[in-house]
Amino acid sequence: MFVGEVVGDEKNGDVRRVDFKVEKYWKGANTKRLEIYVYETARFQTWFKKGGKYLIYAPEDEDGKLRVDRCSRSRDVEFAEEDLQKLGEGKIPR
């Protein structure tokens, strides 16, 4: 789990890679940059926008990649106040 800003993305077939600058994290890698992957279909397209800040819940898949799907609790940080309060302060990546 982390809060980050989208700094870029790239689509390859049905998979979009979204690059984040991590502001703080609760679980996972202690790093300033992370990539997450979203499988896109005609019914589900990623909602992440460059420059937007998001609270990301992204489990690791069998290949070690972080994935977000349509059932994810990930959301725009603007709408994540309740989650952020429950999570607490978080850690700053190094």
MIMIRO-100119 format. One record per residue (C-alpha): residue number from 1; chain; x, y, z. Coordinates in steps of 0.1 Angstrom, whole numbers, always signed. Example, Ala and Ser with C-alpha at 12.3 -4.5 7.8 and 13.67 -1.06 7.14 Angstrom:
<rs>
<r num="1" cadena="A" east="+123" north="-45" up="+78"/>
<r num="2" cadena="A" east="+137" north="-11" up="+71"/>
</rs>
This chain:
<rs>
<r num="1" cadena="A" east="+0" north="+0" up="+0"/>
<r num="2" cadena="A" east="+13" north="+34" up="-9"/>
<r num="3" cadena="A" east="+3" north="+70" up="-19"/>
<r num="4" cadena="A" east="+19" north="+81" up="-51"/>
<r num="5" cadena="A" east="+17" north="+105" up="-80"/>
<r num="6" cadena="A" east="+14" north="+92" up="-116"/>
<r num="7" cadena="A" east="+45" north="+103" up="-135"/>
<r num="8" cadena="A" east="+39" north="+82" up="-166"/>
<r num="9" cadena="A" east="+23" north="+52" up="-182"/>
<r num="10" cadena="A" east="+27" north="+29" up="-212"/>
<r num="11" cadena="A" east="+4" north="+4" up="-229"/>
<r num="12" cadena="A" east="+15" north="-29" up="-243"/>
<r num="13" cadena="A" east="-14" north="-49" up="-257"/>
<r num="14" cadena="A" east="-40" north="-52" up="-230"/>
<r num="15" cadena="A" east="-17" north="-43" up="-202"/>
<r num="16" cadena="A" east="-10" north="-8" up="-190"/>
<r num="17" cadena="A" east="+21" north="-1" up="-169"/>
<r num="18" cadena="A" east="+16" north="+30" up="-146"/>
<r num="19" cadena="A" east="+47" north="+46" up="-131"/>
<r num="20" cadena="A" east="+43" north="+62" up="-96"/>
<r num="21" cadena="A" east="+65" north="+85" up="-76"/>
<r num="22" cadena="A" east="+59" north="+72" up="-40"/>
<r num="23" cadena="A" east="+52" north="+98" up="-13"/>
<r num="24" cadena="A" east="+46" north="+74" up="+15"/>
<r num="25" cadena="A" east="+40" north="+37" up="+20"/>
<r num="26" cadena="A" east="+26" north="+12" up="+46"/>
<r num="27" cadena="A" east="+35" north="-22" up="+31"/>
<r num="28" cadena="A" east="+58" north="-32" up="+3"/>
<r num="29" cadena="A" east="+91" north="-19" up="-11"/>
<r num="30" cadena="A" east="+109" north="+11" up="+4"/>
<r num="31" cadena="A" east="+114" north="+28" up="-29"/>
<r num="32" cadena="A" east="+107" north="+63" up="-44"/>
<r num="33" cadena="A" east="+94" north="+48" up="-77"/>
<r num="34" cadena="A" east="+70" north="+19" up="-83"/>
<r num="35" cadena="A" east="+53" north="+4" up="-113"/>
<r num="36" cadena="A" east="+19" north="-11" up="-112"/>
<r num="37" cadena="A" east="+2" north="-31" up="-140"/>
<r num="38" cadena="A" east="-35" north="-30" up="-150"/>
<r num="39" cadena="A" east="-51" north="-55" up="-174"/>
<r num="40" cadena="A" east="-75" north="-34" up="-195"/>
<r num="41" cadena="A" east="-105" north="-47" up="-213"/>
<r num="42" cadena="A" east="-134" north="-31" up="-232"/>
<r num="43" cadena="A" east="-153" north="-31" up="-199"/>
<r num="44" cadena="A" east="-124" north="-19" up="-177"/>
<r num="45" cadena="A" east="-99" north="+9" up="-184"/>
<r num="46" cadena="A" east="-75" north="+23" up="-158"/>
<r num="47" cadena="A" east="-86" north="+56" up="-142"/>
<r num="48" cadena="A" east="-51" north="+68" up="-133"/>
<r num="49" cadena="A" east="-42" north="+102" up="-148"/>
<r num="50" cadena="A" east="-7" north="+117" up="-151"/>
<r num="51" cadena="A" east="-2" north="+141" up="-122"/>
<r num="52" cadena="A" east="-30" north="+125" up="-101"/>
<r num="53" cadena="A" east="-23" north="+112" up="-66"/>
<r num="54" cadena="A" east="-37" north="+79" up="-55"/>
<r num="55" cadena="A" east="-38" north="+55" up="-26"/>
<r num="56" cadena="A" east="-28" north="+22" up="-41"/>
<r num="57" cadena="A" east="-37" north="-13" up="-29"/>
<r num="58" cadena="A" east="-17" north="-36" up="-53"/>
<r num="59" cadena="A" east="-10" north="-72" up="-46"/>
<r num="60" cadena="A" east="+20" north="-89" up="-61"/>
<r num="61" cadena="A" east="+13" north="-114" up="-88"/>
<r num="62" cadena="A" east="+31" north="-147" up="-95"/>
<r num="63" cadena="A" east="+56" north="-128" up="-116"/>
<r num="64" cadena="A" east="+64" north="-103" up="-88"/>
<r num="65" cadena="A" east="+46" north="-74" up="-105"/>
<r num="66" cadena="A" east="+22" north="-52" up="-86"/>
<r num="67" cadena="A" east="-13" north="-54" up="-101"/>
<r num="68" cadena="A" east="-45" north="-34" up="-97"/>
<r num="69" cadena="A" east="-79" north="-46" up="-110"/>
<r num="70" cadena="A" east="-114" north="-33" up="-111"/>
<r num="71" cadena="A" east="-122" north="-48" up="-76"/>
<r num="72" cadena="A" east="-92" north="-30" up="-60"/>
<r num="73" cadena="A" east="-98" north="-6" up="-32"/>
<r num="74" cadena="A" east="-73" north="+18" up="-48"/>
<r num="75" cadena="A" east="-87" north="+53" up="-52"/>
<r num="76" cadena="A" east="-79" north="+90" up="-58"/>
<r num="77" cadena="A" east="-63" north="+103" up="-26"/>
<r num="78" cadena="A" east="-90" north="+129" up="-25"/>
<r num="79" cadena="A" east="-116" north="+102" up="-17"/>
<r num="80" cadena="A" east="-94" north="+81" up="+6"/>
<r num="81" cadena="A" east="-96" north="+101" up="+38"/>
<r num="82" cadena="A" east="-112" north="+72" up="+58"/>
<r num="83" cadena="A" east="-86" north="+47" up="+47"/>
<r num="84" cadena="A" east="-57" north="+71" up="+53"/>
<r num="85" cadena="A" east="-69" north="+77" up="+89"/>
<r num="86" cadena="A" east="-71" north="+40" up="+96"/>
<r num="87" cadena="A" east="-36" north="+34" up="+80"/>
<r num="88" cadena="A" east="-19" north="+60" up="+101"/>
<r num="89" cadena="A" east="+12" north="+80" up="+93"/>
<r num="90" cadena="A" east="+30" north="+58" up="+69"/>
<r num="91" cadena="A" east="+67" north="+58" up="+61"/>
<r num="92" cadena="A" east="+87" north="+80" up="+37"/>
<r num="93" cadena="A" east="+106" north="+60" up="+10"/>
<r num="94" cadena="A" east="+144" north="+64" up="+9"/>
</rs>
